[in-house]
Amino acid sequence: MLIDKRRLASGAVAIVAAGAAVAVSSGTASAADCGYLFDDFHYTSSSDSSLTGHGWTPRTYAGGPGVPGATWSANSITFPSSAGDQVMQLTASTDGTSGGTNQAELYSTQKRFLDGTYASRIRFTDAPVSGTDGDHINETFFTISPLNGDLDPTYSELDISEYLPNGGWGETGPINYQTSWYTYRNDPWFADNVHSEERRSFDGWHDLVVQVANGHMIYFVDGAQVGDHSGKFYPRQTMTINWNLWFIDTAAHTGGLSTYIQQVDWVLFAKNQVLSPSAASSKAASYRSSGSAFSDTVDATGGCSTPTSPPTSPPTSPTTTPPTTNPTTPPPATDCANAPEWAFATVYTGGNLVKHEKSRYGDPSGPPSGLGKHLWKARYWTQGSEPGWTEQWQDLGRC
């Protein structure tokens, strides 16, 4: 996340006990190759031309989140060896002052990620590598789009993990969050999000996965499902992929210089595909076994006819009708005259047509935009994604 945000929000909160697995199908990878990003982070330094050439930017600009006046330095991104392989390492330190606080972030230069599976193997740490422990440090992996003004209805952010080993935001112990954002306002503070949480130590290596498909964001830690978010919190635009390490505040600092690290082994993005956590790990391992430290086909392969796997369970509200003497099937919609109205709970597949007037603020239950009804074509499997606010729908013009 790029600004200072508290977890207390106006949206619903979904809390899943640590280690629990919710009984929802995770799906399997699509047979078609819809495009992948894989990076094993084999770079020499943050100034390695291959790092920027592969689409990554070490943050150097000032601002939030974290301690006001803190420094974000490219030198805080390094690539040491860990357990026999190179990793990407973020380093953050503080002496309790703004001028003496350094934070780290690496992010994808282009905002081009939306539906699909995101996975990364990350090492969280509970204690500093030097100095006194106890700081309110935040260790993260997330996707995000810019906030274009207060309560921007197209804002999209998925905090796949925010690990607070020493607490913060009113928490006193280790806690890990998964947060899906609709929007927010910074002053006065207002947050509209939904989150899950696990209250235990996450010190060590973990496989983090989120499936963004079918109107749901399903979060996993080490193969166990820890959250299922949906509805208006589903992303409405493409995002960047980010990791950062920063201090929520300096209130818990007790003197001297304390230095913390977070390490990233690899990252994988499967465009328009629902991969189980084990399938994501296997895909990353296949790149490694083939000697490929980096691959990016996200923009080269186009789309897929079936980019996501629909749920295997039957719909809760079947639309079957009793048989008739001469049953007929209505022809598929071709224009505004015979296209049905878009419905939030209805499942649509690629090519389906609907008519709908987009909402004014990106909330389907809110006021209309005043732009009139348009004809929309589903690009692929979608549910709960409002036409006009997401890339899942193609605008075919006003009715």
C-alpha positions in Angstrom: 0.0 0.0 0.0 1.2 3.5 -0.7 -0.4 5.5 2.0 -0.8 5.1 5.8 -3.9 3.0 6.3 -5.6 1.6 9.3 -7.4 -1.8 9.2 -10.6 -0.4 10.8 -12.9 0.1 7.9 -16.6 0.7 7.2 -16.9 -2.5 5.1 -17.6 -5.9 6.4 -14.8 -7.9 8.0 -14.2 -11.6 7.3 -12.0 -13.2 10.0 -10.7 -16.7 9.4 -8.9 -18.6 12.2 -5.2 -19.2 11.6 -4.5 -22.3 9.7 -8.2 -23.0 8.8 -9.1 -23.9 5.3 -12.5 -22.7 4.1 -14.3 -25.3 1.9 -14.4 -23.5 -1.4 -13.0 -25.0 -4.6 -9.8 -23.3 -5.7 -10.0 -24.5 -9.3 -7.3 -25.6 -11.6 -5.1 -24.0 -14.2 -6.7 -23.3 -17.6 -5.4 -25.6 -20.4 -4.6 -22.5 -22.5 -1.5 -20.5 -21.8 -3.0 -17.0 -21.2 0.3 -15.5 -20.2 2.7 -15.7 -17.2 5.1 -13.5 -15.3 7.8 -15.3 -13.4 10.9 -13.8 -11.7 13.5 -15.6 -9.6 15.2 -12.3 -8.8 18.7 -13.2 -10.0 20.1 -9.7 -10.2 23.4 -8.1 -9.1 22.0 -5.0 -7.4 19.1 -2.4 -7.6 21.1 -0.7 -10.3 21.2 -3.8 -12.5 19.8 -2.8 -15.9 18.1 -6.2 -16.2 16.0 -5.3 -13.1 14.4 -2.3 -14.7 14.5 -4.0 -18.1 12.3 -6.7 -16.7 9.8 -4.2 -15.5 10.7 -3.5 -11.9 11.3 -0.2 -10.1 13.1 0.3 -6.8 11.2 3.2 -5.0 13.1 6.4 -4.5 10.3 9.0 -4.2 9.2 10.4 -0.8 5.8 10.1 0.9 3.6 7.5 2.6 3.1 5.0 3.9 5.0 5.0 7.1 7.0 7.6 9.0 6.6 11.1 7.6 9.9 12.3 6.2 11.4 8.8 6.0 13.7 7.9 3.1 12.9 5.4 0.4 16.2 4.3 -1.2 17.1 2.0 -4.1 20.0 0.9 -2.0 17.5 -0.7 0.4 16.9 -3.3 -2.3 19.6 -6.0 -2.6 19.9 -9.6 -3.9 21.9 -11.8 -1.5 22.0 -15.6 -1.4 19.7 -17.4 1.0 19.4 -21.2 1.3 21.5 -21.7 -1.8 19.6 -19.3 -4.1 19.5 -15.6 -4.8 16.6 -13.6 -3.3 15.3 -10.1 -3.4 15.8 -8.5 0.0 14.2 -5.3 1.4 15.9 -3.6 4.3 14.4 -1.0 6.6 15.9 0.7 9.6 15.0 3.4 12.2 16.6 5.2 15.1 13.2 6.6 16.2 13.5 9.8 14.1 12.1 10.8 10.7 15.5 11.6 9.4 16.9 8.4 10.7 14.3 6.1 9.2 14.8 4.3 5.9 12.1 2.2 4.2 12.1 -0.1 1.1 9.8 -0.9 -1.8 10.0 -2.7 -5.2 7.1 -2.5 -7.6 6.2 -3.3 -11.2 6.8 -0.3 -13.4 3.6 -0.9 -15.5 0.1 -1.2 -14.2 -1.0 -4.2 -16.1 -2.2 -7.0 -13.8 -5.9 -7.8 -13.0 -7.6 -11.2 -13.2 -5.6 -14.3 -12.6 -3.5 -15.9 -9.9 -0.8 -14.1 -7.9 1.8 -16.0 -6.0 5.1 -15.2 -4.2 7.4 -17.0 -1.8 8.3 -14.6 1.0 10.3 -14.7 4.2 8.8 -12.7 7.0 11.0 -11.9 10.1 9.9 -11.4 13.7 13.1 -9.7 15.0 15.5 -7.2 13.6 18.9 -8.4 12.2 20.5 -5.7 14.5 19.3 -3.4 17.2 16.4 -3.5 19.7 13.2 -5.3 18.8 9.7 -4.0 19.2 9.2 -1.5 16.3 5.8 -1.4 14.5 7.2 -2.8 11.2 4.9 -3.8 8.3 6.1 -6.6 5.9 4.0 -6.7 2.7 3.0 -8.2 -0.7 0.2 -6.4 -2.5 -1.3 -5.1 -5.8 -2.5 -1.5 -6.2 -3.8 1.2 -8.6 -3.5 4.9 -8.1 -6.2 6.7 -6.0 -7.5 9.4 -8.3 -9.1 11.6 -5.7 -11.0 11.0 -2.5 -13.3 7.9 -2.6 -12.2 7.1 -6.1 -14.7 4.4 -7.2 -12.2 2.7 -9.6 -9.5 2.4 -7.0 -8.3 -1.2 -6.6 -5.9 -2.7 -4.0 -5.4 -6.2 -2.7 -3.1 -6.6 0.3 -2.2 -10.2 -0.1 -0.3 -10.1 3.1 0.6 -7.3 5.6 2.5 -8.9 8.5 3.0 -6.9 11.7 5.3 -9.0 13.9 5.2 -6.5 16.7 1.7 -5.3 16.2 0.5 -1.8 15.3 -2.8 -0.1 14.4 -3.9 -0.9 17.9 -2.7 -4.5 17.9 -0.1 -5.7 20.4 1.0 -9.0 19.0 1.9 -10.6 15.7 -0.9 -10.4 13.2 -1.2 -11.0 9.4 -3.8 -9.3 7.3 -5.4 -9.9 3.8 -7.3 -6.8 2.8 -9.4 -6.1 -0.3 -10.1 -2.4 -0.9 -13.0 -0.6 -2.5 -11.9 2.9 -1.8 -10.8 5.4 0.9 -10.5 9.0 1.9 -7.3 10.2 3.7 -8.7 13.3 5.5 -10.9 12.8 7.3 -10.0 9.2 7.3 -12.6 6.8 5.8 -11.8 3.3 4.6 -14.1 1.0 2.7 -12.5 -2.5 2.6 -12.9 -6.1 3.9 -10.2 -8.1 5.6 -9.2 -11.4 7.0 -6.6 -11.9 9.7 -4.4 -14.6 11.4 -3.1 -13.9 14.9 0.1 -15.8 15.2 3.8 -15.6 14.2 4.7 -15.9 10.6 8.4 -15.8 11.1 10.1 -17.8 8.2 9.3 -18.7 4.6 5.7 -18.7 3.3 3.9 -19.3 0.0 1.3 -16.5 -0.5 -1.4 -16.9 -3.2 -4.5 -15.0 -4.2 -6.9 -16.1 -6.9 -8.6 -13.1 -8.5 -11.4 -14.6 -10.6 -15.1 -15.4 -10.8 -16.0 -12.3 -8.7 -13.9 -13.5 -5.7 -10.5 -12.9 -4.2 -9.5 -16.1 -2.5 -6.4 -15.8 -0.3 -4.1 -18.7 0.7 -1.1 -19.0 3.1 1.0 -22.1 2.6 -1.9 -23.8 0.8 -4.5 -23.1 3.5 -7.4 -20.7 2.5 -7.5 -17.8 4.9 -10.0 -15.5 3.2 -12.7 -15.2 0.5 -13.6 -11.6 -0.4 -16.1 -10.6 -3.1 -18.7 -8.1 -4.2 -17.8 -4.5 -4.8 -14.3 -5.1 -3.4 -13.3 -7.0 -6.6 -10.6 -5.0 -8.5 -12.0 -2.5 -11.1 -8.8 -1.8 -13.0 -5.3 -3.1 -13.6 -2.8 -2.8 -10.8 1.0 -3.0 -10.1 2.6 -5.8 -8.1 4.5 -4.5 -5.0 6.5 -5.5 -1.9 7.4 -3.0 0.7 8.9 -2.8 4.2 8.0 0.2 6.3 7.4 1.5 9.8 3.8 2.3 10.8 5.2 4.7 13.4 8.1 5.1 15.8 6.0 5.0 19.0 7.5 1.6 20.0 11.1 2.4 19.3 13.4 2.2 22.3 16.6 3.7 21.2 19.6 3.1 18.9 19.3 1.9 15.3 17.1 -1.2 14.5 17.3 -2.9 11.1 14.8 -5.3 9.7 14.7 -7.4 6.5 12.1 -9.1 4.3 13.1 -11.5 1.5 11.3 -12.6 -1.7 12.3 -15.9 -3.3 10.2 -15.6 -6.5 7.0 -14.2 -7.9 4.4 -15.7 -10.3 1.4 -14.2 -12.0 -0.9 -16.4 -14.2 -3.0 -14.2 -16.3 -6.7 -15.0 -16.4 -6.1 -18.4 -14.8 -7.1 -20.0 -11.5 -4.2 -21.9 -10.2 -4.3 -23.8 -6.9 -1.4 -23.0 -4.5 0.3 -26.3 -5.3 -0.1 -25.6 -9.1 1.4 -22.1 -8.6 4.4 -23.5 -6.7 4.8 -26.3 -9.3 4.8 -23.7 -12.1 7.5 -21.7 -10.4 9.5 -24.9 -9.9 9.2 -25.7 -13.6 10.7 -22.4 -14.6 13.6 -23.0 -12.2 14.2 -26.6 -13.3 14.3 -25.4 -16.9 17.0 -22.8 -16.0 14.6 -19.8 -16.6 15.2 -17.1 -14.0 12.7 -14.7 -15.8 9.8 -15.0 -18.2 7.1 -12.6 -19.2 4.4 -13.5 -21.6 1.6 -11.5 -20.0 1.2 -9.1 -22.9 2.4 -11.4 -25.7 -0.2 -14.2 -25.7 -3.5 -12.2 -25.8 -6.6 -13.6 -24.1 -8.1 -17.0 -23.6 -11.5 -18.4 -24.5 -11.9 -19.8 -20.9 -9.4 -17.8 -18.8 -10.9 -18.7 -15.5 -12.4 -21.9 -14.1 -16.1 -21.5 -13.1 -17.2 -23.0 -9.8 -17.8 -26.7 -9.8 -20.9 -26.5 -7.5 -24.3 -26.0 -9.0 -25.8 -22.5 -8.9 -27.9 -21.7 -5.9 -30.8 -20.5 -8.0 -31.2 -22.7 -11.0 -32.8 -21.1 -14.0 -34.4 -24.3 -15.4 -38.0 -24.3 -16.6 -40.5 -27.1 -16.7 -40.5 -29.0 -20.0 -43.1 -28.1 -22.6 -44.6 -30.0 -25.5 -42.5 -28.0 -28.0 -39.5 -26.7 -26.1 -37.6 -23.9 -27.7 -34.4 -22.1 -26.8 -34.4 -18.4 -27.2 -31.7 -17.2 -29.6 -28.7 -15.5 -28.1 -28.9 -11.8 -27.6 -27.6 -9.7 -30.5 -28.5 -6.1 -29.5 -30.1 -3.9 -26.9 -33.6 -5.0 -28.0 -33.0 -8.6 -26.8 -30.1 -8.3 -24.3 -31.1 -8.9 -20.7 -30.4 -6.5 -17.9 -27.1 -7.1 -16.1 -27.6 -8.8 -12.7 -24.9 -8.8 -10.0 -25.4 -12.5 -9.0 -25.6 -13.9 -12.6 -22.7 -15.8 -14.1 -21.7 -14.6 -17.6 -19.3 -16.3 -20.0 -17.3 -14.9 -22.8 -19.5 -13.3 -25.5 -22.6 -12.9 -23.4 -24.4 -9.6 -24.0 -26.2 -7.4 -21.4 -27.5 -3.9 -21.1 -26.8 -1.7 -18.2 -26.3 1.8 -17.1 -23.1 2.0 -15.1 -23.3 3.4 -11.6 -22.0 6.9 -10.8 -19.5 5.8 -8.2 -18.8 2.1 -9.1 -21.2 0.8 -6.5 -24.0 -1.2 -8.3 -26.4 -0.4 -5.5 -25.7 3.3 -5.7 -27.1 6.1 -8.0 -26.8 5.7 -11.8 -24.3 7.6 -13.8 -26.8 9.4 -16.0 -25.1 8.2 -19.1 -27.9 5.9 -20.1 -27.9 2.2 -20.8 -25.1 0.7 -22.9 -24.7 -2.7 -24.5 -21.9 -4.7 -22.9 -20.1 -7.9 -24.0 -18.4 -10.2 -21.4 -14.8 -10.8 -22.4 -14.7 -14.0 -20.3 -16.2 -15.7 -17.3 -17.4 -13.1 -14.8 -19.7 -12.6 -11.9 -20.3 -9.6 -9.7 -18.3 -7.3 -11.9 -20.2 -4.2 -12.9 -20.1 -3.3 -16.6 -18.4 0.1 -17.1 -16.1 -0.3 -14.1 -14.0 -3.3 -15.0 -12.1 -4.6 -17.9 -14.2 -7.8 -17.9 -16.8 -6.0 -20.0 -16.5 -4.5 -23.5 -18.6 -1.4 -24.2 -20.5 -1.8 -27.4 -22.1 1.6 -27.3 -25.3 3.3 -26.0 -28.6 1.6 -26.4 
